[in-house]
């Protein structure tokens, strides 16, 4: 459970939570945003994996290694994170998937980066916001604000 930060409250010296896999998922989301048809899976798949990381529902992400999971008997007491993905595969598949033969040339400039609003704002308490007479979800509101910020040109004094 250490990898998830599950023992943090008990022993601060054992706080070994590492966000590497989540960072990978966010990187995949960034590429998926630029190339929405290039992946056989959709954002629902990424959201499922990201939420599963800290949920404690799946044995896939507990302990620090396969050996520790095996010694703890995790496989007999939990379900794999892949079980729901396989059971409801059509929900996680991209209907617009088109195989790409060559490399994906990803734009890595900061202007291309997007906040993963469906992850970071999935539990946001505001349900809708009205802007200029339009009803927006929190995700759309924040995205609109971020778009405004990203198009801001700094003045010579800044």
Residue frames relative to the residue before (quaternion, step in Angstrom):
aa qw qx qy qz dx dy dz
X 1.0000 0.0000 0.0000 0.0000 0.00 0.00 0.00
X 0.4799 0.7062 -0.4246 0.3012 3.60 1.20 -0.33
X 0.6257 0.5734 -0.3468 0.3993 3.56 0.93 -0.86
X 0.7124 0.4373 -0.2406 0.4934 3.56 1.15 -0.63
X 0.5157 -0.6361 0.4264 0.3843 3.57 1.21 -0.09
X 0.3384 0.7948 -0.4533 0.2197 3.58 1.26 0.29
X 0.7248 0.4052 -0.2440 0.5010 3.61 1.14 -0.47
X 0.3265 0.7995 -0.4659 0.1926 3.58 1.25 0.07
X 0.7034 0.4774 -0.2814 0.4452 3.59 0.83 -0.92
X 0.6707 0.5160 -0.2968 0.4425 3.58 1.10 -0.63
X 0.8115 -0.0205 0.0701 0.5798 3.57 0.89 -0.87
X 0.3206 -0.7877 0.4905 0.1903 3.62 -0.19 1.22
X 0.5989 0.5708 -0.3643 0.4276 3.60 1.15 -0.49
X 0.7030 0.4501 -0.2658 0.4823 3.60 1.20 -0.39
X 0.4103 0.7141 -0.4746 0.3105 3.59 1.22 0.26
X 0.1302 0.8260 -0.5275 0.1502 3.57 0.09 1.31
X 0.2382 0.7972 -0.5304 0.1624 3.59 1.08 0.51
X 0.0793 -0.7984 0.5968 0.0053 3.55 -0.88 0.98
X 0.2790 -0.8029 0.5054 0.1484 3.60 -0.65 1.05
X 0.2777 0.8149 -0.4860 0.1503 3.61 1.20 0.23
X 0.6869 0.4642 -0.3066 0.4675 3.62 0.80 -0.91
X 0.6300 0.5160 -0.3436 0.4677 3.60 1.00 -0.71
X 0.6322 0.5212 -0.3325 0.4672 3.60 1.00 -0.77
X 0.6122 0.5340 -0.3369 0.4759 3.57 1.08 -0.72
X 0.6603 0.5045 -0.3108 0.4613 3.60 0.90 -0.92
X 0.6463 0.5054 -0.3220 0.4724 3.59 0.99 -0.78
X 0.6274 0.5222 -0.3347 0.4709 3.60 1.02 -0.74
X 0.6415 0.5026 -0.3218 0.4820 3.59 0.99 -0.81
X 0.6165 0.5376 -0.3425 0.4622 3.60 1.02 -0.78
X 0.6407 0.5287 -0.3278 0.4500 3.61 0.95 -0.86
X 0.6747 0.4733 -0.2906 0.4862 3.59 0.96 -0.86
X 0.6246 0.5381 -0.3245 0.4637 3.58 1.03 -0.82
X 0.6296 0.5365 -0.3271 0.4569 3.59 1.07 -0.71
X 0.7017 0.4501 -0.2627 0.4858 3.58 1.03 -0.76
X 0.7888 0.1704 -0.0647 0.5870 3.57 1.12 -0.71
X 0.0933 -0.8699 0.4814 0.0524 3.61 0.52 1.16
X 0.7205 0.4238 -0.2605 0.4831 3.62 1.14 -0.42
X 0.5611 0.6618 -0.3583 0.3446 3.59 1.27 -0.16
X 0.7235 0.3996 -0.2398 0.5092 3.60 1.22 -0.22
X 0.4832 -0.6777 0.4792 0.2785 3.55 -1.03 0.82
X 0.6990 0.3922 -0.2531 0.5417 3.60 1.22 -0.42
X 0.3627 -0.7281 0.5383 0.2204 3.55 -1.28 0.30
X 0.7455 -0.4010 0.2837 0.4504 3.57 -1.31 -0.08
X 0.5566 0.6026 -0.3970 0.4116 3.62 1.12 -0.54
X 0.6229 0.5373 -0.3315 0.4620 3.58 1.05 -0.75
X 0.6693 0.4908 -0.2974 0.4719 3.58 0.89 -0.92
X 0.6468 0.5186 -0.3169 0.4607 3.59 0.99 -0.83
X 0.6266 0.5327 -0.3336 0.4608 3.58 0.99 -0.83
X 0.6864 0.4779 -0.2859 0.4677 3.59 0.86 -0.94
X 0.6579 0.5124 -0.3142 0.4537 3.60 0.93 -0.87
X 0.6851 0.4666 -0.2869 0.4802 3.59 0.93 -0.84
X 0.6356 0.5471 -0.3253 0.4368 3.58 1.09 -0.67
X 0.5286 0.6696 -0.3970 0.3386 3.59 1.14 -0.58
X 0.8213 0.2092 -0.0844 0.5239 3.57 0.85 -0.93
X 0.4698 0.7114 -0.4291 0.2984 3.59 1.23 0.03
X 0.3317 -0.7478 0.5081 0.2693 3.58 1.06 -0.67
X 0.5015 0.6780 -0.4105 0.3469 3.60 1.26 0.09
X 0.7756 0.3115 -0.1426 0.5301 3.56 1.13 -0.61
X 0.4812 -0.6917 0.4681 0.2662 3.54 -0.99 0.86
X 0.4806 0.7059 -0.4118 0.3179 3.56 1.24 -0.37
X 0.8057 0.3089 -0.1324 0.4877 3.57 0.96 -0.86
X 0.5485 0.5934 -0.4314 0.4012 3.62 1.14 0.32
X 0.7904 0.2461 -0.2593 0.4974 3.53 -1.22 0.70
X 0.5799 -0.6402 0.4100 0.2928 3.54 -1.30 0.26
X 0.8130 0.1167 -0.0474 0.5685 3.59 1.17 -0.31
X 0.6625 -0.4788 0.3967 0.4177 3.51 -1.33 0.27
X 0.6255 0.5554 -0.3302 0.4373 3.58 0.99 -0.86
X 0.6731 0.4826 -0.2980 0.4745 3.61 0.89 -0.89
X 0.6417 0.5087 -0.3282 0.4709 3.60 1.00 -0.76
X 0.6468 0.5208 -0.3136 0.4605 3.57 1.01 -0.82
X 0.6697 0.4992 -0.2970 0.4627 3.61 0.90 -0.91
X 0.7025 0.4527 -0.2599 0.4838 3.60 1.07 -0.71
X 0.4260 -0.7265 0.4505 0.2963 3.60 1.25 -0.10
X 0.1760 0.8355 -0.5027 0.1355 3.55 1.15 0.65
X 0.6438 0.5591 -0.3328 0.4027 3.61 0.91 -0.87
X 0.7107 0.4423 -0.2677 0.4771 3.59 1.04 -0.67
X 0.7405 0.4107 -0.2240 0.4825 3.60 1.22 -0.34
X 0.7711 0.2583 -0.1582 0.5600 3.60 1.22 -0.21
X 0.4599 -0.6433 0.5377 0.2926 3.52 -1.37 0.12
X 0.5116 -0.6228 0.4948 0.3251 3.56 -1.16 0.58
X 0.5719 -0.5916 0.4445 0.3541 3.57 -1.14 0.62
X 0.6476 0.5437 -0.3116 0.4335 3.58 1.17 -0.54
X 0.4951 0.6827 -0.4226 0.3318 3.62 1.19 -0.39
X 0.7177 0.4095 -0.2884 0.4839 3.66 0.71 -0.87
X 0.5941 0.5648 -0.3675 0.4394 3.58 1.11 -0.58
X 0.6887 0.4613 -0.2736 0.4878 3.57 0.98 -0.84
X 0.6563 0.5333 -0.3096 0.4347 3.58 1.01 -0.82
X 0.7897 0.1831 -0.0899 0.5786 3.59 1.06 -0.70
X 0.0180 0.8712 -0.4902 0.0201 3.55 0.99 0.90
X 0.6506 0.5390 -0.3403 0.4128 3.61 0.88 -0.82
X 0.6079 0.5571 -0.3501 0.4445 3.61 1.13 -0.59
X 0.7489 0.4012 -0.1965 0.4895 3.57 1.08 -0.74
X 0.5853 0.5833 -0.3700 0.4246 3.60 1.27 0.00
X 0.4167 -0.6888 0.5447 0.2350 3.54 -1.17 0.72
X 0.3242 -0.7772 0.5009 0.1997 3.63 -0.41 1.15
X 0.6959 0.4605 -0.2659 0.4827 3.60 1.22 -0.42
X 0.3073 0.7860 -0.4892 0.2203 3.58 1.27 0.23
X 0.0123 0.7607 -0.6475 0.0439 3.53 -0.97 1.00
X 0.4135 -0.7241 0.4835 0.2664 3.62 -0.51 1.11
X 0.2394 -0.7543 0.5998 0.1179 3.54 -1.05 0.87
X 0.3810 -0.7529 0.4954 0.2063 3.57 -0.78 1.04
X 0.7767 0.3269 -0.1660 0.5122 3.58 0.87 -0.92
X 0.7007 -0.4388 0.3323 0.4539 3.55 -1.29 -0.14
X 0.4157 -0.6475 0.5703 0.2876 3.54 -1.28 0.43
X 0.2141 -0.7770 0.5797 0.1203 3.57 -0.60 1.10
X 0.1541 -0.8330 0.5304 0.0311 3.51 -0.01 1.38
X 0.3459 -0.7008 0.5851 0.2166 3.54 -1.00 0.89
X 0.1446 -0.8370 0.5266 0.0356 3.59 -0.57 1.17
X 0.3795 0.7220 -0.4942 0.3008 3.59 1.21 0.23
X 0.6139 -0.5846 0.3752 0.3748 3.57 -1.07 0.66
X 0.5811 0.5882 -0.3751 0.4191 3.60 1.15 -0.47
X 0.6759 0.5032 -0.2894 0.4541 3.58 1.15 -0.56
X 0.5730 0.6096 -0.3843 0.3903 3.58 1.18 -0.41
X 0.1442 -0.7858 0.5992 0.0528 3.53 -1.02 0.88
X 0.4665 -0.6142 0.5453 0.3283 3.51 -1.19 0.57
X 0.3845 -0.7075 0.5431 0.2381 3.58 -0.88 0.92
X 0.1493 -0.8592 0.4850 0.0659 3.53 0.42 1.28
X 0.6455 0.5262 -0.3403 0.4367 3.61 0.97 -0.70
X 0.6628 0.4302 -0.3142 0.5263 3.58 1.23 -0.27
X 0.7663 0.4193 -0.2255 0.4314 3.56 0.56 -1.16
X 0.7651 0.3153 -0.1899 0.5283 3.60 1.12 -0.52
X 0.3366 0.7819 -0.4813 0.2090 3.60 1.17 0.26
X 0.7602 0.3140 -0.1885 0.5366 3.59 1.13 -0.51
X 0.2893 0.7810 -0.5075 0.2208 3.58 1.22 0.39
X 0.4873 -0.7152 0.4268 0.2624 3.57 -0.85 0.98
X 0.6402 0.4981 -0.3453 0.4720 3.62 1.09 -0.49
X 0.3118 -0.7723 0.5216 0.1853 3.55 -0.79 0.95
X 0.7972 -0.0630 0.0427 0.5989 3.58 0.96 -0.82
X 0.1703 -0.7451 0.6366 0.1033 3.52 -1.27 0.49
X 0.2636 -0.7540 0.5755 0.1753 3.57 -1.04 0.71
X 0.0254 0.7771 -0.6261 0.0594 3.55 -0.79 1.09
X 0.8439 -0.0666 -0.0021 0.5323 3.55 -0.76 1.12
X 0.7297 -0.4485 0.2322 0.4610 3.56 0.94 0.93
X 0.6334 0.5065 -0.3373 0.4781 3.58 1.26 0.00
X 0.3641 -0.7099 0.5596 0.2242 3.55 -1.06 0.78
X 0.0434 -0.8127 0.5805 -0.0258 3.55 -0.67 1.14
X 0.4509 -0.6263 0.5504 0.3185 3.54 -1.16 0.54
X 0.6594 -0.4805 0.3565 0.4552 3.63 -1.15 0.26
X 0.6206 0.5515 -0.3454 0.4375 3.57 1.01 -0.78
X 0.6853 0.4764 -0.2859 0.4708 3.56 0.88 -0.93
X 0.6201 0.5438 -0.3421 0.4503 3.59 1.04 -0.75
X 0.6928 0.4616 -0.2783 0.4791 3.55 0.84 -0.96
X 0.6285 0.5333 -0.3357 0.4560 3.56 0.98 -0.82
X 0.6360 0.5242 -0.3209 0.4667 3.58 0.99 -0.85
X 0.6626 0.4959 -0.3016 0.4735 3.59 0.94 -0.88
X 0.6641 0.4989 -0.3059 0.4652 3.58 0.96 -0.85
X 0.6178 0.5362 -0.3440 0.4609 3.58 1.05 -0.73
X 0.6317 0.5282 -0.3210 0.4679 3.57 1.03 -0.83
X 0.6720 0.4953 -0.2957 0.4644 3.57 0.94 -0.89
X 0.6918 0.4958 -0.2957 0.4339 3.57 0.91 -0.88
X 0.6914 0.4449 -0.2915 0.4889 3.60 1.16 -0.42
X 0.4603 0.6806 -0.4413 0.3609 3.58 1.31 -0.01
X 0.2265 -0.7580 0.5998 0.1195 3.53 -0.83 1.04
X 0.4080 -0.7192 0.4937 0.2692 3.63 -0.68 0.98
X 0.4413 -0.6688 0.5280 0.2813 3.54 -1.08 0.76
X 0.6754 -0.4997 0.3336 0.4275 3.63 -1.17 0.34
X 0.6395 0.5372 -0.3310 0.4393 3.61 1.13 -0.59
X 0.6294 0.5733 -0.3419 0.3979 3.63 1.13 -0.58
